[in-house]
Amino acid sequence: MIDRPWNGFVDARRFALAQVTTPWAFALDADEVLDEELGKAILECAGTTDGYTIARDTYFCGKPLRMWSGERLLRLVRVGKVRVEANPASGGAAELHERYVVDGPVEALDGALLHFSYETVDAYREKFARYTDLEAAGDPPKADPFMVPFRLLHSLFFRGAVLDGWRGVYVAWMSALYPVVASSKARRAR
């Protein structure tokens, strides 16, 4: 059981994991689905390790984005061997995003999680605003606005966002701005 006050989404994950009574747990968000290959891989895995990573492909306005494709996430875990840690996108202290960590061996499963988090531009903007508000409340570090062009270029060319047309450019731009926006909101709140 959690021995401190509610501190965000990460605590919700910790609480949920503490309720699992089976040897294995699989973390699946409400906006994710398994492709057929992943479903088969899960059913056939031997369970000889403490966790399995899974590739996740995130969709934006109905299409997968290259910069968010193939992201390996630890999602199938042996319950007694896992812990949940905060993994804030802005680099601050907000317990908004989580990651699962095991100290033992981890293997990769074939297939993918299909992540349908952003059906429209408005949905993306609303989530961006809500999440940067939450990150700002978590006291993010000061972000350097001069890093925005470098983050943008990295997403566009090294992560392939430019190949996704306007969708990729839009998400690359907003992703580059994310830590600066969260930091700015935190400063204004003080």
C-alpha positions as CSV (number, residue, x, y, z in Angstrom):
1,M,0.0,0.0,0.0
2,I,1.1,3.6,-0.6
3,D,2.4,5.2,2.6
4,R,2.3,8.8,1.5
5,P,-0.4,11.1,0.1
6,W,-1.6,10.9,-3.6
7,N,1.1,12.3,-5.8
8,G,-0.2,11.7,-9.3
9,F,-0.4,9.1,-12.0
10,V,2.7,7.3,-10.8
11,D,1.1,6.6,-7.5
12,A,-2.0,5.2,-9.3
13,R,0.3,2.8,-11.1
14,R,2.0,1.8,-7.9
15,F,-1.3,1.2,-6.2
16,A,-2.6,-0.8,-9.1
17,L,0.5,-3.0,-9.2
18,A,0.2,-3.6,-5.5
19,Q,-3.3,-5.1,-6.1
20,V,-2.1,-7.7,-8.6
21,T,-2.3,-11.2,-7.2
22,T,-0.9,-13.1,-10.2
23,P,2.8,-13.7,-10.8
24,W,2.8,-11.5,-13.9
25,A,1.3,-8.1,-14.7
26,F,0.8,-6.4,-18.1
27,A,0.4,-2.6,-18.2
28,L,-2.0,-1.4,-20.8
29,D,-3.4,2.1,-21.1
30,A,-7.0,2.7,-22.1
31,D,-5.8,4.3,-25.4
32,E,-3.6,1.3,-26.4
33,V,-4.3,-2.0,-28.2
34,L,-2.2,-5.0,-28.9
35,D,-1.5,-5.9,-32.5
36,E,-2.0,-9.6,-33.4
37,E,1.7,-10.4,-33.3
38,L,2.1,-9.0,-29.8
39,G,-0.9,-10.9,-28.5
40,K,0.5,-14.1,-29.8
41,A,4.0,-13.3,-28.4
42,I,2.6,-12.7,-24.9
43,L,0.7,-16.0,-24.9
44,E,3.8,-17.9,-26.1
45,C,6.5,-16.3,-23.9
46,A,8.2,-18.7,-21.6
47,G,8.4,-16.5,-18.6
48,T,12.1,-17.2,-18.0
49,T,12.9,-13.6,-17.4
50,D,11.7,-10.8,-15.0
51,G,10.3,-8.6,-17.7
52,Y,9.6,-8.1,-21.4
53,T,9.8,-4.9,-23.4
54,I,7.3,-4.1,-26.1
55,A,7.5,-1.7,-29.0
56,R,4.9,1.0,-29.0
57,D,3.8,3.0,-32.0
58,T,1.9,6.2,-31.3
59,Y,-0.6,7.6,-33.7
60,F,-1.4,11.3,-34.3
61,C,-4.6,12.2,-36.3
62,G,-5.0,8.7,-37.5
63,K,-1.4,7.9,-38.6
64,P,1.6,6.5,-36.8
65,L,4.5,8.9,-36.3
66,R,8.1,7.8,-37.0
67,M,9.4,9.8,-34.1
68,W,7.1,7.9,-31.8
69,S,7.4,4.4,-33.4
70,G,9.2,1.5,-32.0
71,E,9.6,3.0,-28.5
72,R,10.6,0.1,-26.3
73,L,8.7,0.0,-23.0
74,L,8.8,-2.5,-20.2
75,R,5.2,-3.5,-19.8
76,L,5.1,-7.3,-19.1
77,V,6.7,-7.8,-15.7
78,R,7.1,-10.4,-12.9
79,V,5.2,-8.8,-10.1
80,G,7.7,-9.4,-7.3
81,K,10.6,-8.0,-9.3
82,V,9.3,-4.7,-10.5
83,R,9.1,-1.1,-9.2
84,V,7.4,2.0,-10.7
85,E,9.4,5.2,-11.0
86,A,8.5,8.7,-12.2
87,N,9.7,9.5,-15.6
88,P,8.8,13.2,-16.2
89,A,8.9,14.4,-19.8
90,S,10.2,17.8,-18.8
91,G,13.0,16.4,-16.6
92,G,11.4,17.8,-13.5
93,A,9.8,16.1,-10.5
94,A,6.2,15.6,-11.6
95,E,4.9,12.1,-11.2
96,L,2.9,12.2,-14.4
97,H,4.7,9.7,-16.6
98,E,6.0,6.4,-15.2
99,R,8.4,3.7,-16.1
100,Y,8.6,0.1,-14.9
101,V,12.0,-1.0,-13.7
102,V,13.3,-4.6,-12.9
103,D,16.7,-5.4,-11.7
104,G,16.8,-8.8,-13.3
105,P,16.9,-10.0,-16.9
106,V,14.6,-8.4,-19.5
107,E,13.8,-9.6,-23.0
108,A,12.0,-8.1,-26.0
109,L,8.7,-9.4,-27.4
110,D,7.7,-9.2,-31.0
111,G,4.7,-7.2,-32.1
112,A,3.6,-3.7,-31.0
113,L,1.3,-1.8,-28.8
114,L,-0.7,0.7,-30.9
115,H,-1.2,3.9,-29.0
116,F,-4.1,6.1,-30.2
117,S,-3.6,9.0,-27.8
118,Y,-4.1,11.9,-30.1
119,E,-7.1,11.6,-32.5
120,T,-7.2,15.3,-33.4
121,V,-5.0,18.3,-33.1
122,D,-7.4,19.7,-30.5
123,A,-7.0,16.6,-28.4
124,Y,-3.2,16.9,-28.6
125,R,-3.3,20.6,-27.6
126,E,-5.6,19.9,-24.7
127,K,-3.4,17.1,-23.4
128,F,-0.3,19.2,-24.0
129,A,-1.8,22.1,-21.9
130,R,-3.0,19.7,-19.1
131,Y,0.3,17.8,-18.9
132,T,2.5,20.9,-18.9
133,D,0.3,22.3,-16.1
134,L,0.9,19.1,-14.1
135,E,4.6,19.1,-14.9
136,A,4.8,22.8,-13.8
137,A,3.1,21.9,-10.5
138,G,5.9,19.3,-10.1
139,D,8.6,21.9,-10.1
140,P,10.4,21.2,-13.4
141,P,14.0,22.4,-13.9
142,K,14.6,25.6,-15.7
143,A,14.5,24.8,-19.4
144,D,16.8,26.6,-21.8
145,P,14.7,28.1,-24.7
146,F,17.9,28.1,-26.8
147,M,17.6,24.3,-26.9
148,V,14.3,24.4,-28.7
149,P,15.9,24.6,-32.2
150,F,18.2,21.7,-31.4
151,R,15.4,19.6,-30.0
152,L,13.3,20.4,-33.1
153,L,16.0,19.5,-35.6
154,H,16.8,16.3,-33.7
155,S,13.1,15.2,-33.9
156,L,12.7,16.3,-37.5
157,F,15.8,14.7,-39.0
158,F,17.2,12.1,-36.6
159,R,13.9,10.7,-35.4
160,G,12.2,11.1,-38.9
161,A,9.4,13.4,-38.0
162,V,9.9,15.4,-41.3
163,L,8.9,12.3,-43.2
164,D,5.5,12.4,-41.6
165,G,4.5,15.7,-43.3
166,W,2.6,18.3,-41.3
167,R,1.8,15.8,-38.5
168,G,5.4,15.1,-37.8
169,V,6.5,18.7,-38.1
170,Y,3.7,19.8,-35.7
171,V,4.5,17.1,-33.1
172,A,8.2,17.8,-33.4
173,W,7.7,21.5,-32.8
174,M,5.4,21.0,-29.8
175,S,7.7,18.3,-28.3
176,A,10.6,20.7,-28.7
177,L,8.6,23.4,-26.8
178,Y,7.3,21.1,-24.1
179,P,10.0,21.5,-21.4
180,V,10.2,25.3,-22.0
181,V,6.4,25.6,-21.6
182,A,6.4,23.5,-18.4
183,S,9.2,25.5,-17.0
184,S,7.6,28.8,-18.0
185,K,4.3,27.8,-16.3
186,A,6.2,26.9,-13.2
187,R,7.9,30.3,-13.0
188,R,4.6,32.1,-13.6
189,A,2.9,30.1,-10.8
190,R,5.5,31.2,-8.2
